[in-house]
Amino acid sequence: KASGSLGIVHEVSRTGVEPSTTSHSRVGGAGVWSAPSTFRTGPKDGCEPMRFVALGDNRSDDDKGASPHWNPILNEALAKEPAFILNTGDLVRDGAKDAQWLHFLEATGAGVAHTPLMPSIGNNDDDKVEGDAATYNQIFSLPRNEDTGSEDYYFFIHGDAIFAAISSVTFTGGSTKFAEQAAWLDKVFTEHPKKWKFVFFHYP
């Protein structure tokens, strides 16, 4: 059970899933289940064509949460059948308010049940709570980086491309600002020499 009024949050890890495979899933429990959804794993062949979408700053200008334009734009993007969607942060206006996150989830709809939404944390998304107890980290299930165990910055691989989400809000330390994340990024790109390298983050 998540904190505040978020309700129940399900997080499931799957292993042994083959590349380029369609999987089916449902979430729920105690007699309440979601509709079935499907998702497709990434390709093994790095030369296989890939499509992804980058969006961001979809917060509202009032205290609602998501902008009224978020759902139509998201649905337009989903119609292009991307493998996943990157989001450069500021999903809500005030990350400390559960009602805004609930509105964001409602406005996002069922599309992301089959198309992963990979966010980077924005300054408005932060609720000043650190670690897994932060609302952002309770809502999203993201890869953890090996340096801090946090989901605030992470990477994933799709085909012959590597994508790294950087936090411009948290983990800003080092001998110079962001030096620790910069060293992590250098290590990740060195250990995973993919042809295409993408870094996405929020700039307030």
GISUL-V317675 format. One line per field, one symbol per residue. ss: DSSP state (a for helix, b for strand, c for the rest). phi: phi as a letter, one per 30 degrees, with the letter a starting at -180 (. if undefined). burial: # if it has 9 or more other ideal C-beta (glycine too) atoms within 8 Angstrom, else .. A space follows every 10 residues. Layout:
BEGIN
ss = ???
phi = ???
burial = ???
END
This chain:
BEGIN
ss = cccccccccc cccccccccc cbbbbccbbc cbbcccbbbb cccccccccc cbbbbcccbc cccccbccca aaaaaaaacc cccbbbbccc cccccccaaa aaaaaaaaaa aaaccbbbbc cccccccccc aaacaaaaac cccccccccc cccbbbbbcc bbbbbccccc ccccccccaa aaaaaaaaaa accccbbbbb cccc
phi = .ddicdiccc bbcbbidddh bcccabbllh icbdddbbbc ddddddddeb bbbcblhcdd cccdkcddde dddddddddd hddabcbcji dbdbddceed dddeddddid eddbbecccc dcddddcicc idddeedddc cbdcdddcid cdbabbcbic bbbbcccdcc hcdkdbeidd dddddddddd dbdddcbbbb accd
burial = .#...#..#. .........# ..#.##.... ......#### ###......# .#####.### ....##...# #.###.##.. .######### ###.#.##.# ####..###. ##..#.#### #######... ...######. .#..#....# #####.###. ########## ##.#...### #####..##. .#.#...### ##..
END
